[in-house]
Amino acid sequence: MKVAFRARLRGMLRAASCGMLAVSLLAVAGCLYPDDQTPGSGASAREAVLTVQDAVDRYQEATGLLPIMNADRSVPLYEKFKVDLGKLKRMGYLSTIPSAAFESGGKDQFLIIDEETDPKVKLLDLVVYQSVASVQKKVNDYMDKRGGQAPAGEEVYPGFYALDFGKLGTEEPDVRSMFSGQSLTFLVDGGGTVYLDYGVDIATAIRKSGAVPDGKQDLRRLLVDASYYVPVKSPVYNWVNGAPQAVPERK
């Protein structure tokens, strides 16, 4: 059912003009971003991010460095630079670690993006992250027993397929978008890497912004700029034929 919805939405996006895009999306998906009600934009998230952002800014001003943990190049963009909250607390830049943080028993990992230009603090939802990691383990086990064949269903984007949970012998977890609250479809590529599909969220963000993306832009940035959260386990999206399309990440 999710795959059919995605296919119908993609067809509408390709066919629609900029004006019709807004009407079509509203008719199919409803208003995914009601004013002041967008998941990930609540007061607690805002307060936590602003508190850590202030600490990061003051630390950088004093030391010329960022309070981040080392990560190698293989770590995906929106998982890479974790804030060292313990260091910030030990050095007096934080009085307490926010309750939302994993380090305090919360569900979020604090990250820094744009580390070389204008460092910004964002949140990674660890509940969503762990859900994908659990599915990835099942996919790995499936492929190990079948000569590397991925449990792929219908092709959703070129090279990306709806993950066939029937082949895994399990039900698809109901993972909700931190941006819209809508259920996310699991994708898998030919190599067996598991992703979540944020295409509908991105289309909605484009509609709200009124911008016309260029073909080379990584459209995930629209979600990051509109929320305190990053898109967990997402493929790169480009604007292709009038719609967001997952594309292989350039190395």
URCOR-V715431 format. One record per residue. N is the residue number from 1. RES is the residue in three letters. PHI is phi in whole degrees, 0 to 359 (none if undefined). NEAR is the number of other ideal C-beta (glycine too) atoms within 10 Angstrom. Layout:
((N:RES:PHI:NEAR) (N:RES:PHI:NEAR))
This chain:
((1:MET:none:6) (2:LYS:296:15) (3:VAL:295:16) (4:ALA:299:9) (5:PHE:298:14) (6:ARG:299:19) (7:ALA:297:14) (8:ARG:294:12) (9:LEU:295:18) (10:ARG:296:20) (11:GLY:298:12) (12:MET:295:19) (13:LEU:296:23) (14:ARG:295:12) (15:ALA:277:13) (16:ALA:278:16) (17:SER:277:10) (18:CYS:300:12) (19:GLY:292:8) (20:MET:287:12) (21:LEU:302:19) (22:ALA:297:16) (23:VAL:296:13) (24:SER:297:20) (25:LEU:296:22) (26:LEU:296:13) (27:ALA:293:9) (28:VAL:276:14) (29:ALA:252:16) (30:GLY:76:11) (31:CYS:277:12) (32:LEU:283:21) (33:TYR:232:19) (34:PRO:302:10) (35:ASP:305:6) (36:ASP:64:7) (37:GLN:233:10) (38:THR:294:19) (39:PRO:305:18) (40:GLY:91:21) (41:SER:240:16) (42:GLY:288:13) (43:ALA:297:7) (44:SER:293:13) (45:ALA:296:20) (46:ARG:300:12) (47:GLU:297:12) (48:ALA:296:23) (49:VAL:296:20) (50:LEU:296:12) (51:THR:296:19) (52:VAL:289:26) (53:GLN:300:17) (54:ASP:298:13) (55:ALA:295:22) (56:VAL:297:24) (57:ASP:299:13) (58:ARG:291:15) (59:TYR:297:21) (60:GLN:295:15) (61:GLU:297:8) (62:ALA:280:10) (63:THR:247:10) (64:GLY:77:7) (65:LEU:237:8) (66:LEU:250:15) (67:PRO:278:24) (68:ILE:237:18) (69:MET:270:11) (70:ASN:296:9) (71:ALA:215:12) (72:ASP:276:6) (73:ARG:292:6) (74:SER:283:6) (75:VAL:287:12) (76:PRO:301:14) (77:LEU:310:17) (78:TYR:267:20) (79:GLU:228:15) (80:LYS:285:18) (81:PHE:260:22) (82:LYS:280:18) (83:VAL:287:27) (84:ASP:275:20) (85:LEU:295:23) (86:GLY:299:13) (87:LYS:295:15) (88:LEU:299:21) (89:LYS:287:15) (90:ARG:299:10) (91:MET:269:15) (92:GLY:87:10) (93:TYR:277:19) (94:LEU:235:23) (95:SER:283:9) (96:THR:217:10) (97:ILE:278:21) (98:PRO:307:20) (99:SER:296:12) (100:ALA:289:22) (101:ALA:285:21) (102:PHE:306:15) (103:GLU:296:17) (104:SER:251:13) (105:GLY:90:9) (106:GLY:274:17) (107:LYS:255:15) (108:ASP:243:27) (109:GLN:255:21) (110:PHE:275:28) (111:LEU:237:22) (112:ILE:241:21) (113:ILE:245:17) (114:ASP:53:12) (115:GLU:296:14) (116:GLU:266:6) (117:THR:240:7) (118:ASP:216:7) (119:PRO:304:18) (120:LYS:234:16) (121:VAL:271:20) (122:LYS:225:24) (123:LEU:244:25) (124:LEU:247:21) (125:ASP:283:21) (126:LEU:286:16) (127:VAL:295:12) (128:VAL:295:21) (129:TYR:303:17) (130:GLN:292:12) (131:SER:298:21) (132:VAL:291:19) (133:ALA:299:12) (134:SER:295:12) (135:VAL:293:23) (136:GLN:301:17) (137:LYS:297:11) (138:LYS:297:17) (139:VAL:296:20) (140:ASN:301:13) (141:ASP:296:11) (142:TYR:300:18) (143:MET:291:16) (144:ASP:299:10) (145:LYS:271:9) (146:ARG:229:11) (147:GLY:63:6) (148:GLY:86:11) (149:GLN:283:12) (150:ALA:281:20) (151:PRO:280:22) (152:ALA:266:19) (153:GLY:253:17) (154:GLU:293:12) (155:GLU:287:13) (156:VAL:263:23) (157:TYR:227:22) (158:PRO:305:10) (159:GLY:86:14) (160:PHE:234:22) (161:TYR:233:19) (162:ALA:296:21) (163:LEU:288:25) (164:ASP:272:17) (165:PHE:289:16) (166:GLY:299:11) (167:LYS:293:16) (168:LEU:279:15) (169:GLY:73:9) (170:THR:214:11) (171:GLU:273:8) (172:GLU:288:17) (173:PRO:297:15) (174:ASP:271:8) (175:VAL:261:19) (176:ARG:259:16) (177:SER:294:24) (178:MET:286:27) (179:PHE:262:26) (180:SER:238:24) (181:GLY:80:15) (182:GLN:277:16) (183:SER:294:14) (184:LEU:255:29) (185:THR:276:21) (186:PHE:278:24) (187:LEU:244:27) (188:VAL:219:23) (189:ASP:264:17) (190:GLY:297:13) (191:GLY:272:10) (192:GLY:93:18) (193:THR:282:16) (194:VAL:265:22) (195:TYR:226:23) (196:LEU:249:22) (197:ASP:265:25) (198:TYR:258:30) (199:GLY:301:26) (200:VAL:294:25) (201:ASP:300:30) (202:ILE:294:25) (203:ALA:301:25) (204:THR:293:27) (205:ALA:297:25) (206:ILE:295:22) (207:ARG:300:19) (208:LYS:292:16) (209:SER:284:12) (210:GLY:74:8) (211:ALA:278:13) (212:VAL:252:9) (213:PRO:293:19) (214:ASP:268:8) (215:GLY:291:10) (216:LYS:261:8) (217:GLN:288:14) (218:ASP:280:16) (219:LEU:290:24) (220:ARG:300:21) (221:ARG:298:18) (222:LEU:298:25) (223:LEU:290:24) (224:VAL:296:20) (225:ASP:289:10) (226:ALA:265:18) (227:SER:210:23) (228:TYR:274:22) (229:TYR:252:25) (230:VAL:257:22) (231:PRO:284:28) (232:VAL:287:26) (233:LYS:50:24) (234:SER:255:25) (235:PRO:284:23) (236:VAL:288:17) (237:TYR:240:27) (238:ASN:242:16) (239:TRP:271:18) (240:VAL:230:15) (241:ASN:53:10) (242:GLY:78:17) (243:ALA:208:22) (244:PRO:293:26) (245:GLN:224:23) (246:ALA:294:24) (247:VAL:225:18) (248:PRO:300:14) (249:GLU:287:11) (250:ARG:284:7) (251:LYS:272:4))
